[in-house]
């Protein structure tokens, strides 16, 4: 059985495990531009999807599914007292994600939203605003840190294949204040605002931002070394160092 501490770590390893790219995904590539506001409570950005070609002769509009995970964290549905204390040690605060296509809000009930793309379109873009809750988990404001390890930006998908990964995700993530941590495979320590740019093969961009401090080199699986913030909780570091740790994180040879 998994203990109260182990369950979040199991979810962490599953979320950060690299997704195998499969043919037929809705996006040939994605480009993410976002900014983390001071304090880490709000993240604003735009996610653009370069669409895969339509089949020859197919003139029907395409329908894409978009997943907004924070919308599933607006209420304490079925949460018992133990979960409440573990995930919200101070007080419950709801998450939220607002999404817009060409200025039109996507506001259907639930975390999954549908976007209709006109025939012949080569790209679709989503503007989003994510409100990060005070939550000790994959998405949340921890004491002295901000976890953006999953679900903080929208994710495009086909209705019949919701976990297909794009060929490549390029990104530019701007931080409004000094921090130490990692964005994708990049570990960093900044003394002021900074923009991190890069690319990786994944459908989400993992990031962990802590108060300014040092970076720590720790041994990881397969003889590699993992570069992580010194202020990251030890139990999270240990989970990332294990065999299920993600190759999407900053590894040294």
N, C-alpha and C positions, 0 to 999 in steps of 0.2 A: 504494500500500500504506500501511496505517496503522502508525505506529511504536508502541513499547511505551507511550509517554506518551499517544498519540492514542486508543488503544482505550478506556481508561476515560472519556475525555472524550466520545467518540462515544456510549457507553452512557449517560453523564450527560445528554446532550442528548435522547436518545430517551426516557429515563425521565421527564424533567421536562417534556417536551412535553405540553400539555394534551390530555386524552382527550376526544373528542367524545361528548357525552351521546347515548345511543341509547334509543329507546323499548323497553320490555319488560325493562329491567334489574331485578334482584331487589330493589333498594332504591329507594324514592321519595326517601329522604334518609338520611344517616348522621350520627351524633354520636359524637365521639371525646373521651374524657377520659383523660389520661395524665400520668405524672410521670417525669421523668428524674432518677435518683438521683445523688447526689454522685459525681463521678468518671466518670460517663457509661457505666459498664459494664452497667447494668440500666435498662430502661424498663418500667414497669408501667402497665396501663391497661384500659379497657373501650371496645369499639366496638359501637355499637347501630345496627341497621338497621331503619328503618321500611319494612315490606314493601309492595311494590306489590300492588294488589288482585288476588285470584284471579279467574279467569274465572267468570261466573255458572254455578252448578250444579256447579262443580268442588269435590268434597269430599275429594279425595285429599291425603295429606300432601305438602308440598313438600320438595324436596331441593335444598339450596344447596351450592355449592362454596365453600370458604374457602382462600385461598392464604396459606401461611406461608413466605415466601421464605428466612428464616434457616435453615430446616431443610435447604435445599439447600447450605448452607455449613458443614456439619458435618465434611466430609472433603475432602481434597485430591484429588478424583477427576480423574485425568488431568492434574494440574497439573505442568508442567515446571519446571525450576530458574529460568528467567527469570520465569515468572508468580509463583512463590513469592517471589522477591526483590522483584518490583514490587508485589504486593498485600500481602505480609506481610514488610516490610523488617526487622523485628526477630525475630519467631518466629511460627509458625502458631498461631492460637487459634480454636477452632470457635465458630460462632454457634449460637444455639438460640432457639426460640420455643415456650413452653408456652401452650396454649389450653384454655379451659374454657367449657362451656355449662351453666348451672344447676349448677355444681360438678362436672360430669362432664368428665374430660379427653378431648381429641381426640388420639388417639395412633396413628392408622393410619400405616403407613409412607409416607414421602414428604412433599413440601411441600403437596400438595393434600389437603384433608380435606372430608368430607361432613357436613352438618348437616341433620337431618330436622326440619321445622317442622310442628307439628300444624295441621290444617285450622282456619281462622278466626283464627289468630294474626295480630296486626298488627305485632309487633316481635320481633326476636331479638337477643340481646346476647352478645358474646364477651368474656370476661376473658382477658388475655394478659400474659405476662412475656417480654420479649425480652432476650437476653444478647448484647450488641454486641461483636463481635470486634475485635482490634487489626489493622485492615485498611484499607489506603489505597484506598478505592473508594466506591461509593454508600452503603454501609452499613458504618460502621467508626469506630473511634477512631483519629484521626490525631494526630500530635504537637501537643499544645496545642489540639485541636479534636475535635468529634464530628460526623460526617456521618450525618444521618438523611434522606437524599435519596431513598430508595426501599426498600420492603420492611420497614420497622421495625415496622409494625403490620399486622394481618391485613387481607385484602381479600375482600369478598363477591363471588361471581360465579355465573352460571348455568353448568351443566356444558357447554352447547352454545354459550355466548357468554362466555368467561372474561374479556373485557376491556371489558364494558359499564361505563359510568360512572354513578354516581348523579346525581340532580338537584343535590344540594347536600351538602357536608360541613361541619358545624359542629364546632368543636373548642375545648378548653381544655387547654393543655399547661403543666404546672407544672415549673419548673426549680429544683432544690434549692440551686443555688449561682450566684454571679455569672457572667455570660456576655455576650458580644456576638455578634450574628448575625441570623438571620432565621427566622421561622416562617411558612410560607405567604407572603403578601404583606407581612407585618409585619417591618420591620427594628427592632432594639432594641439598647440597651446598658444593662445593669443592674449595680448595685453589690451586689446580694444576691438572694435568692430572688424569683422573679417568676412570674406566671401569664399566659400569652398566650392571648387568646381571639379568635375570628374565624370566618369561613366562606369557602368557595370552591367552585367547581364542579370537582370532581376526585374520583378514587377513592383518592388517597393524599395525605398532608400532607407536603410537603418541609420540612426544617429543617436548618440548619447552625449549630452552636454553637461559638464559639471562646472562648479566654481573654478576660477583660475587656480592652477596648481601644476604639479608635475605629472609626467607620464611614466608608466611602469612597464618594463619588458618582462613578460612571463612566458614560461615554456607552455606550448600548446600541443595539440595532437600532431602526429606524423613528423615529429622533430622540428616543427616550425616554432616561431615565437610570436606572441600576441602583444600588441602595444595598446595599453588601456590606461585611462585616467587613474591616478593614485586614489582619488576620492570615490571611485566606484565601489559599492558594497562588495565585500569579499565573496559572498555567496554567489553574486552575479558573475564575478570574474571566474570563479571556479566552474560555473556552468558553461561559460564560453570557452574555457580551456579544454573541455572534455572532447571525446570523439565526435559528439554531435555539434560542436562549435562550428560556426559558419565560416566558410571561405569568403564571405562578403565583407568580413571585418578586417581591420588592419593587421596583416600578417607580415612578419619579417622572415627572410630565409634562414 
